[in-house]
Amino acid sequence: MTPPTVLVADDDRSIRTVLTQALGRSGYQVRCTGNAATLWRWVEDGEGDLVITDVVMPDENGLDLIPRIKRVRPDLRIIVMSAQSTLMTAVKAAQRGAFEYLPKPFDLKELLAVVGRALQAPAPVADTPPGEAHDAEGRLPLIGRSVAMQEIYRSIARLTTTDLTVMVNGESGTGKELVARALHDYGRRRTGPFVAINMAAIPRELIESELFGHERGAFTGALNRSQGRFEQAAGGTLFLDEIGDMPAEAQTRLLRVLQEGEFTTVGGRQPIRANVRIVAATHRDLRQAIRAGQFREDLFYRLNVVPIRLPPLRERLEDIPVLARHFLEKARDSGLPAKSLDQSAIERLRQHRWPGNVRELENLMRRLAALYAQEMITDEVIGTELMESGIDAEPVHGAGSPEPLALAVERHIRQFLAASRDGMPMRDIYDQVIAEVERPLIQMTLSATRGNQIKAASMLGLNRNTLRKKIRDLDIPVVRGIG
């Protein structure tokens, strides 16, 4: 049986080489090219069982090639790779019919797994594509190139082609409504209304009326019939923010709507069809609220069809520079003076604990643009503003608590990279960092078990022989004769 042929288009020779070797070792035939024209000729000639294409190529954008490929060979799967790892890239790839989108740098194991799934997937069903996304990154609803954000972009891109109910979980200020808006703006219901309601901001006695509307005379003060948010959002998306604060009686009515697909107004008898996509959001742990009897378990499973967790800013510190620049540009566009950040300011921002998350960062950037005369913002200015605003400006680990391991490692790696920039030749940084973490970990575990290697191996989750090899390779002193 002839193995499947993978067509690879990427103008980077090193990526073509890596993919050729990896795919070849996995048993696939591979044909590579550095331009879109050759790829198109191969596709037209009926060659290939799968396409892997870059976005930016010298003669044509890979995303623009996808619809043409789909017209002549609708069953041919396409995997898109791109260093332009933004939400719009992921959304456009999904909208134009790509099987999967992978941001660069990609993980080879993940790519090979995607290739396997693509070749085994059933033939796609023709569907009306959602609306085209715009190109301007300055207007992106979500920004960041961290691994965590890439996963969110890919989830949103997949969900734009469905009406599945989505539950967005994240701390205040992480951008939960931005996710809901992205799902709406680039999805099937983009031409309909986007209606948001914050459950925490509505008095308990008015929530049912706000959601489902009421008839004239339904209660004291109901002088006229009023539409609820379900009616207002008909044909579009209803965003239920802070769903964890919904009172029990309203939870029961919402569950009935989700089960039956229809509702009645307060005081009304005529059922109304619920024609909305539901996106819910909360900063609370709803599973804990269920255990405490504060949230219905059956409603949770109706809402939690597709969960999306938005990471707090402290978990994606690498996104701070691009976010800060974006917010300074927004401030400039609104009429405030143009500002920029030097490297010391960016480092100071990385050290902050960000209890208010992305919203806090945006507010800080606007204050800097409005209140400070100098064009270049330094770390002293950042520190002063955080302290004067009453926000704890201590590093993320804070006083009296241990520094998170990731931050300690990050700081150490920065020193390696800084030394490299200063002209000191640095090699094998990966091995050096791993050894510096691994050696004290094993050494302290052996100390805690008084040299018992069997117990130490169990605590570390290692095979005993593996532990012994690491002890030998890392030259770790141990108490002989124990374990």
Secondary structure as GFF3:
##gff-version 3
##sequence-region A 1 483
A	DSSP	beta_strand	5	9	.	.	.	ID=ss1
A	DSSP	alpha_helix	13	25	.	.	.	ID=ss2
A	DSSP	beta_strand	29	33	.	.	.	ID=ss3
A	DSSP	alpha_helix	36	44	.	.	.	ID=ss4
A	DSSP	beta_strand	50	54	.	.	.	ID=ss5
A	DSSP	alpha_helix	62	72	.	.	.	ID=ss6
A	DSSP	beta_strand	77	82	.	.	.	ID=ss7
A	DSSP	alpha_helix	87	95	.	.	.	ID=ss8
A	DSSP	beta_strand	100	103	.	.	.	ID=ss9
A	DSSP	alpha_helix	108	120	.	.	.	ID=ss10
A	DSSP	three_ten_helix	137	139	.	.	.	ID=ss11
A	DSSP	alpha_helix	147	159	.	.	.	ID=ss12
A	DSSP	beta_strand	166	169	.	.	.	ID=ss13
A	DSSP	alpha_helix	176	185	.	.	.	ID=ss14
A	DSSP	beta_strand	194	198	.	.	.	ID=ss15
A	DSSP	three_ten_helix	199	201	.	.	.	ID=ss16
A	DSSP	three_ten_helix	204	206	.	.	.	ID=ss17
A	DSSP	alpha_helix	207	212	.	.	.	ID=ss18
A	DSSP	alpha_helix	229	232	.	.	.	ID=ss19
A	DSSP	beta_strand	237	241	.	.	.	ID=ss20
A	DSSP	three_ten_helix	243	245	.	.	.	ID=ss21
A	DSSP	alpha_helix	248	260	.	.	.	ID=ss22
A	DSSP	beta_strand	262	263	.	.	.	ID=ss23
A	DSSP	beta_strand	272	273	.	.	.	ID=ss24
A	DSSP	beta_strand	277	282	.	.	.	ID=ss25
A	DSSP	alpha_helix	286	291	.	.	.	ID=ss26
A	DSSP	alpha_helix	297	303	.	.	.	ID=ss27
A	DSSP	beta_strand	306	309	.	.	.	ID=ss28
A	DSSP	three_ten_helix	313	315	.	.	.	ID=ss29
A	DSSP	three_ten_helix	317	319	.	.	.	ID=ss30
A	DSSP	alpha_helix	320	333	.	.	.	ID=ss31
A	DSSP	beta_strand	340	341	.	.	.	ID=ss32
A	DSSP	alpha_helix	343	351	.	.	.	ID=ss33
A	DSSP	alpha_helix	357	371	.	.	.	ID=ss34
A	DSSP	beta_strand	376	377	.	.	.	ID=ss35
A	DSSP	alpha_helix	379	388	.	.	.	ID=ss36
A	DSSP	alpha_helix	405	421	.	.	.	ID=ss37
A	DSSP	alpha_helix	429	448	.	.	.	ID=ss38
A	DSSP	alpha_helix	453	460	.	.	.	ID=ss39
A	DSSP	alpha_helix	464	473	.	.	.	ID=ss40
###
